[in-house]
Amino acid sequence: MLPPQRQPDAPRRSAGRFSAFTGAAPARSPMRLRAALALFGLVFCGVAAGLFAAAGWTVPAILLCVVGATALVDLAVICRRMRRHRRSRPPGFGPAAQPGNRTRSGSYPR
């Protein structure tokens, strides 16, 4: 048997001090980690390509330059997505949300 449903306008019962933390945590994308790895790959491939070119090994140097260019394109895509994500934040998740504006249930007023 299913439990009775709460009416939309009925007040919520407090479940203690953790009542605001119900459900799963919001998903977060690891963009900063991906950017750090792309930057590391770019620097590593650049240094290694320079060393191979100085040693006279042109084929590995060219291959490392291609991999470094791929890391550079990946870094540009990551930066564009991070900038777009910063602009498209939903209301209540930006600097305008003040901690004092919360209701008893932990949500922001509508």
Secondary structure, 3 states (H helix, E strand, C coil): CCCCCCCCCCCCCCCCCCCCCCCCCCCCCCHHHHHHHHHHHHHHHHHHHHHHHHHCCHHHHHHHHHHHHHHHHHHHHHHHHHHHHHHCCCCCCCCCCCHHHCCCCCCCCC
